[in-house]
Amino acid sequence: MRDGIPGSAVGPRPASNVMRWHCDMPTVKLIALAVVVVLSPGCKRSVEDKAGARGSAVASGATLGTERAGCKPPEAGSGSGSAPTASDDPLTGTCDPGLLCLSDLCVRPPQANCTVVADVLASKELGNYAPAEQRAPTVAAKQAACVAAHVSKDEAKCLGQARDKWAQAQCVPRMFPEIASGKGTTAECGILIDKMRATMNQEFGQGSDPQSQKMVGAAITAIRTSCMEDGWPTAFKKCIGDSSSSTDQNAMRGCEKEMPPGPKEKLMARMESVLRDK
């Protein structure tokens, strides 16, 4: 046993043990060994992240339209490809945040009751029994953010079902700009992948049998796809990227807290899928 990892005393693990190791390892070790945040066996959940693209038209510099003004959603495949098209999400057209581009007009969907939204979000953050003096300013801040973001009824329903702040940001990203969990870029994900690949090769043995190397390659592909598509928080990517070494246990342990359950479970599902196929 080395560093508390079963089966690591001599040589690389056989390929047949990789899936079992993947499921049995505690989270911190998985992070340190480049299988970043795949938890030990637990429930799976699919977080709707389509809403994570909302508001990206603002970041891309698109000209926005006011309510009832004309709008023209970007065509599929146009531009740099970084901004989603109207067919992906009607809120990513050329309208102000909170408006939908329907039939070439900016229209406002049915609005949420922000008093209720604020109460729900405050309870999720503070619990149901927080003192009134602590709860009141939190409710006020949540209500102001809801009003400013023009949260719709559908988005409010999503917020009510979200179990953590990351999931809430996927419902209404313009309400949580500080989270900034957009798609990963090729450059930033490449830096993370290089660290992970080096660590996995060290753990499993760069010169190990072809089947083990095939599984390492499949795992790296899953991690790269997750980084690009699953909305890893900026704070987590920065923490991993800034760590002095991918085998630095203390640095990696500090990064773990930056990864919320939503993207963590998406990565877990991707890892299980590719390893099962091997």
One Martini backbone bead per residue (centre of mass of N, CA, C, O) as a GRO file, in nm:
protein
  278
    1MET     BB    1   0.097   0.035   0.023
    2ARG     BB    2   0.035   0.378  -0.106
    3ASP     BB    3  -0.105   0.638   0.037
    4GLY     BB    4  -0.363   0.448   0.093
    5ILE     BB    5  -0.341   0.265  -0.175
    6PRO     BB    6  -0.462   0.003  -0.300
    7GLY     BB    7  -0.238  -0.183  -0.499
    8SER     BB    8   0.051   0.019  -0.502
    9ALA     BB    9   0.328  -0.126  -0.442
   10VAL     BB   10   0.345  -0.280  -0.738
   11GLY     BB   11   0.317  -0.132  -0.991
   12PRO     BB   12   0.080  -0.134  -1.209
   13ARG     BB   13  -0.236  -0.159  -1.272
   14PRO     BB   14  -0.455  -0.349  -1.380
   15ALA     BB   15  -0.718  -0.305  -1.589
   16SER     BB   16  -0.930  -0.470  -1.414
   17ASN     BB   17  -0.890  -0.249  -1.160
   18VAL     BB   18  -0.979   0.038  -1.246
   19MET     BB   19  -1.285   0.046  -1.187
   20ARG     BB   20  -1.262  -0.022  -0.888
   21TRP     BB   21  -1.077   0.211  -0.812
   22HIS     BB   22  -1.261   0.439  -0.913
   23CYS     BB   23  -1.490   0.370  -0.692
   24ASP     BB   24  -1.306   0.350  -0.413
   25MET     BB   25  -1.197   0.623  -0.418
   26PRO     BB   26  -1.143   0.900  -0.282
   27THR     BB   27  -1.171   1.217  -0.386
   28VAL     BB   28  -0.883   1.329  -0.336
   29LYS     BB   29  -0.730   1.107  -0.492
   30LEU     BB   30  -0.864   1.157  -0.761
   31ILE     BB   31  -0.756   1.434  -0.796
   32ALA     BB   32  -0.449   1.363  -0.764
   33LEU     BB   33  -0.501   1.134  -1.014
   34ALA     BB   34  -0.691   1.295  -1.242
   35VAL     BB   35  -0.993   1.206  -1.146
   36VAL     BB   36  -1.068   1.452  -0.997
   37VAL     BB   37  -1.425   1.424  -0.907
   38VAL     BB   38  -1.472   1.120  -0.852
   39LEU     BB   39  -1.677   0.945  -0.680
   40SER     BB   40  -1.793   0.741  -0.491
   41PRO     BB   41  -2.049   0.565  -0.486
   42GLY     BB   42  -2.353   0.715  -0.622
   43CYS     BB   43  -2.562   0.927  -0.715
   44LYS     BB   44  -2.735   1.034  -0.997
   45ARG     BB   45  -2.740   1.348  -1.190
   46SER     BB   46  -2.922   1.558  -1.410
   47VAL     BB   47  -2.819   1.869  -1.509
   48GLU     BB   48  -2.951   2.140  -1.641
   49ASP     BB   49  -2.729   2.328  -1.879
   50LYS     BB   50  -2.860   2.501  -2.099
   51ALA     BB   51  -2.888   2.767  -1.928
   52GLY     BB   52  -2.574   2.833  -1.923
   53ALA     BB   53  -2.594   3.003  -2.204
   54ARG     BB   54  -2.721   3.232  -2.091
   55GLY     BB   55  -2.599   3.553  -2.182
   56SER     BB   56  -2.370   3.513  -2.408
   57ALA     BB   57  -2.440   3.750  -2.597
   58VAL     BB   58  -2.314   3.965  -2.422
   59ALA     BB   59  -2.018   3.855  -2.423
   60SER     BB   60  -2.005   3.860  -2.754
   61GLY     BB   61  -2.134   4.157  -2.846
   62ALA     BB   62  -2.420   4.175  -2.892
   63THR     BB   63  -2.703   4.320  -3.008
   64LEU     BB   64  -2.963   4.443  -2.817
   65GLY     BB   65  -3.311   4.406  -2.743
   66THR     BB   66  -3.598   4.528  -2.665
   67GLU     BB   67  -3.908   4.530  -2.591
   68ARG     BB   68  -4.063   4.461  -2.904
   69ALA     BB   69  -3.826   4.432  -3.059
   70GLY     BB   70  -3.628   4.345  -3.292
   71CYS     BB   71  -3.499   4.016  -3.396
   72LYS     BB   72  -3.190   3.809  -3.467
   73PRO     BB   73  -3.094   3.518  -3.457
   74PRO     BB   74  -2.841   3.326  -3.473
   75GLU     BB   75  -2.698   3.123  -3.683
   76ALA     BB   76  -2.606   2.828  -3.748
   77GLY     BB   77  -2.250   2.846  -3.749
   78SER     BB   78  -2.198   3.123  -3.667
   79GLY     BB   79  -1.920   3.260  -3.616
   80SER     BB   80  -1.716   3.121  -3.361
   81GLY     BB   81  -1.911   2.911  -3.180
   82SER     BB   82  -1.945   3.011  -2.870
   83ALA     BB   83  -2.234   3.081  -2.936
   84PRO     BB   84  -2.541   3.008  -2.917
   85THR     BB   85  -2.832   2.931  -3.062
   86ALA     BB   86  -3.170   2.959  -3.096
   87SER     BB   87  -3.207   2.647  -3.110
   88ASP     BB   88  -3.088   2.607  -2.823
   89ASP     BB   89  -3.179   2.913  -2.716
   90PRO     BB   90  -3.393   3.188  -2.708
   91LEU     BB   91  -3.203   3.367  -2.502
   92THR     BB   92  -2.955   3.385  -2.738
   93GLY     BB   93  -3.016   3.621  -2.883
   94THR     BB   94  -3.093   3.987  -2.940
   95CYS     BB   95  -3.172   4.027  -2.637
   96ASP     BB   96  -3.240   4.110  -2.351
   97PRO     BB   97  -3.225   4.008  -2.053
   98GLY     BB   98  -3.520   3.796  -2.022
   99LEU     BB   99  -3.562   3.771  -2.327
  100LEU     BB  100  -3.736   3.657  -2.611
  101CYS     BB  101  -3.687   3.525  -2.941
  102LEU     BB  102  -3.993   3.566  -3.117
  103SER     BB  103  -4.067   3.617  -3.425
  104ASP     BB  104  -3.857   3.865  -3.426
  105LEU     BB  105  -3.928   3.920  -3.111
  106CYS     BB  106  -3.913   4.081  -2.807
  107VAL     BB  107  -4.008   3.890  -2.523
  108ARG     BB  108  -4.185   3.844  -2.216
  109PRO     BB  109  -4.208   3.627  -1.992
  110PRO     BB  110  -4.334   3.497  -1.735
  111GLN     BB  111  -4.312   3.608  -1.414
  112ALA     BB  112  -4.180   3.596  -1.120
  113ASN     BB  113  -4.198   3.565  -0.773
  114CYS     BB  114  -3.955   3.726  -0.593
  115THR     BB  115  -4.043   3.672  -0.305
  116VAL     BB  116  -4.037   3.364  -0.327
  117VAL     BB  117  -3.756   3.326  -0.438
  118ALA     BB  118  -3.604   3.458  -0.200
  119ASP     BB  119  -3.706   3.264   0.019
  120VAL     BB  120  -3.593   3.003  -0.102
  121LEU     BB  121  -3.290   3.087  -0.126
  122ALA     BB  122  -3.248   3.154   0.173
  123SER     BB  123  -3.310   2.869   0.279
  124LYS     BB  124  -3.082   2.727   0.123
  125GLU     BB  125  -2.849   2.901   0.259
  126LEU     BB  126  -2.958   2.914   0.588
  127GLY     BB  127  -3.216   2.792   0.636
  128ASN     BB  128  -3.520   2.779   0.830
  129TYR     BB  129  -3.367   2.896   1.127
  130ALA     BB  130  -3.282   3.170   1.088
  131PRO     BB  131  -3.233   3.462   1.191
  132ALA     BB  132  -3.389   3.750   1.112
  133GLU     BB  133  -3.127   3.932   1.093
  134GLN     BB  134  -3.004   3.735   0.874
  135ARG     BB  135  -3.239   3.693   0.664
  136ALA     BB  136  -3.330   3.972   0.559
  137PRO     BB  137  -3.081   4.058   0.378
  138THR     BB  138  -3.091   3.806   0.199
  139VAL     BB  139  -3.372   3.842   0.083
  140ALA     BB  140  -3.325   4.123  -0.038
  141ALA     BB  141  -3.096   4.040  -0.231
  142LYS     BB  142  -3.252   3.821  -0.388
  143GLN     BB  143  -3.481   4.002  -0.488
  144ALA     BB  144  -3.310   4.205  -0.644
  145ALA     BB  145  -3.182   3.996  -0.836
  146CYS     BB  146  -3.447   3.893  -0.959
  147VAL     BB  147  -3.547   4.159  -1.076
  148ALA     BB  148  -3.293   4.229  -1.249
  149ALA     BB  149  -3.319   3.938  -1.413
  150HIS     BB  150  -3.603   3.858  -1.495
  151VAL     BB  151  -3.744   3.617  -1.376
  152SER     BB  152  -3.898   3.339  -1.459
  153LYS     BB  153  -4.108   3.085  -1.396
  154ASP     BB  154  -3.925   2.861  -1.502
  155GLU     BB  155  -3.673   2.952  -1.346
  156ALA     BB  156  -3.797   2.931  -1.063
  157LYS     BB  157  -3.842   2.628  -1.073
  158CYS     BB  158  -3.544   2.558  -1.104
  159LEU     BB  159  -3.448   2.690  -0.839
  160GLY     BB  160  -3.623   2.507  -0.649
  161GLN     BB  161  -3.459   2.235  -0.752
  162ALA     BB  162  -3.200   2.336  -0.666
  163ARG     BB  163  -2.922   2.223  -0.447
  164ASP     BB  164  -2.725   2.451  -0.554
  165LYS     BB  165  -2.555   2.723  -0.671
  166TRP     BB  166  -2.469   2.604  -0.937
  167ALA     BB  167  -2.753   2.514  -1.029
  168GLN     BB  168  -2.875   2.797  -1.017
  169ALA     BB  169  -2.684   2.916  -1.239
  170GLN     BB  170  -2.810   2.733  -1.466
  171CYS     BB  171  -3.088   2.871  -1.459
  172VAL     BB  172  -2.958   3.187  -1.378
  173PRO     BB  173  -2.672   3.329  -1.467
  174ARG     BB  174  -2.741   3.644  -1.438
  175MET     BB  175  -2.775   3.603  -1.111
  176PHE     BB  176  -2.459   3.453  -1.113
  177PRO     BB  177  -2.174   3.596  -1.208
  178GLU     BB  178  -1.958   3.480  -0.994
  179ILE     BB  179  -1.938   3.186  -1.112
  180ALA     BB  180  -1.864   3.142  -1.407
  181SER     BB  181  -1.974   2.847  -1.573
  182GLY     BB  182  -1.851   2.792  -1.847
  183LYS     BB  183  -1.705   2.698  -2.105
  184GLY     BB  184  -1.435   2.543  -2.199
  185THR     BB  185  -1.127   2.581  -2.320
  186THR     BB  186  -0.876   2.445  -2.489
  187ALA     BB  187  -0.646   2.573  -2.328
  188GLU     BB  188  -0.733   2.528  -2.029
  189CYS     BB  189  -0.785   2.220  -2.056
  190GLY     BB  190  -0.502   2.142  -2.152
  191ILE     BB  191  -0.352   2.207  -1.890
  192LEU     BB  192  -0.505   2.006  -1.712
  193ILE     BB  193  -0.456   1.747  -1.880
  194ASP     BB  194  -0.149   1.737  -1.856
  195LYS     BB  195  -0.148   1.683  -1.552
  196MET     BB  196  -0.327   1.428  -1.553
  197ARG     BB  197  -0.164   1.249  -1.743
  198ALA     BB  198   0.096   1.238  -1.576
  199THR     BB  199  -0.036   1.108  -1.325
  200MET     BB  200  -0.157   0.854  -1.460
  201ASN     BB  201   0.111   0.745  -1.572
  202GLN     BB  202   0.239   0.717  -1.294
  203GLU     BB  203   0.027   0.526  -1.168
  204PHE     BB  204   0.002   0.306  -1.421
  205GLY     BB  205   0.216   0.335  -1.629
  206GLN     BB  206   0.355   0.419  -1.925
  207GLY     BB  207   0.455   0.097  -1.977
  208SER     BB  208   0.206  -0.046  -1.983
  209ASP     BB  209  -0.038  -0.207  -2.080
  210PRO     BB  210  -0.253  -0.149  -2.338
  211GLN     BB  211  -0.519  -0.151  -2.173
  212SER     BB  212  -0.442   0.062  -1.966
  213GLN     BB  213  -0.381   0.287  -2.173
  214LYS     BB  214  -0.665   0.289  -2.292
  215MET     BB  215  -0.806   0.380  -2.027
  216VAL     BB  216  -0.655   0.640  -1.987
  217GLY     BB  217  -0.745   0.769  -2.252
  218ALA     BB  218  -1.050   0.757  -2.189
  219ALA     BB  219  -1.039   0.929  -1.932
  220ILE     BB  220  -0.922   1.184  -2.062
  221THR     BB  221  -1.155   1.230  -2.256
  222ALA     BB  222  -1.372   1.269  -2.037
  223ILE     BB  223  -1.237   1.510  -1.898
  224ARG     BB  224  -1.225   1.698  -2.139
  225THR     BB  225  -1.530   1.706  -2.197
  226SER     BB  226  -1.611   1.814  -1.920
  227CYS     BB  227  -1.448   2.078  -1.931
  228MET     BB  228  -1.594   2.185  -2.198
  229GLU     BB  229  -1.928   2.112  -2.109
  230ASP     BB  230  -1.989   2.118  -1.766
  231GLY     BB  231  -1.908   2.380  -1.607
  232TRP     BB  232  -1.653   2.450  -1.473
  233PRO     BB  233  -1.539   2.626  -1.238
  234THR     BB  234  -1.314   2.872  -1.231
  235ALA     BB  235  -1.191   2.814  -0.950
  236PHE     BB  236  -1.110   2.521  -1.011
  237LYS     BB  237  -0.931   2.560  -1.260
  238LYS     BB  238  -0.732   2.752  -1.121
  239CYS     BB  239  -0.641   2.568  -0.893
  240ILE     BB  240  -0.524   2.343  -1.069
  241GLY     BB  241  -0.339   2.525  -1.248
  242ASP     BB  242  -0.175   2.648  -0.984
  243SER     BB  243  -0.058   2.400  -0.913
  244SER     BB  244   0.263   2.278  -0.882
  245SER     BB  245   0.133   1.980  -0.866
  246SER     BB  246  -0.049   1.687  -0.943
  247THR     BB  247   0.081   1.555  -0.653
  248ASP     BB  248  -0.037   1.774  -0.466
  249GLN     BB  249  -0.228   1.713  -0.205
  250ASN     BB  250  -0.293   1.989  -0.073
  251ALA     BB  251  -0.380   2.140  -0.328
  252MET     BB  252  -0.607   1.944  -0.416
  253ARG     BB  253  -0.773   1.961  -0.156
  254GLY     BB  254  -0.836   2.266  -0.193
  255CYS     BB  255  -0.998   2.228  -0.470
  256GLU     BB  256  -1.250   2.052  -0.405
  257LYS     BB  257  -1.445   2.284  -0.293
  258GLU     BB  258  -1.490   2.410  -0.598
  259MET     BB  259  -1.667   2.144  -0.657
  260PRO     BB  260  -1.970   2.076  -0.736
  261PRO     BB  261  -2.204   1.828  -0.784
  262GLY     BB  262  -2.289   1.860  -1.076
  263PRO     BB  263  -2.010   1.829  -1.238
  264LYS     BB  264  -1.920   1.580  -1.079
  265GLU     BB  265  -2.148   1.385  -1.184
  266LYS     BB  266  -2.087   1.412  -1.481
  267LEU     BB  267  -1.804   1.295  -1.467
  268MET     BB  268  -1.880   1.026  -1.346
  269ALA     BB  269  -2.054   0.932  -1.585
  270ARG     BB  270  -1.831   0.944  -1.797
  271MET     BB  271  -1.634   0.748  -1.663
  272GLU     BB  272  -1.820   0.502  -1.643
  273SER     BB  273  -1.873   0.474  -1.944
  274VAL     BB  274  -1.579   0.434  -2.055
  275LEU     BB  275  -1.496   0.198  -1.860
  276ARG     BB  276  -1.723   0.003  -1.938
  277ASP     BB  277  -1.640  -0.014  -2.248
  278LYS     BB  278  -1.349  -0.151  -2.164
   0.00000   0.00000   0.00000
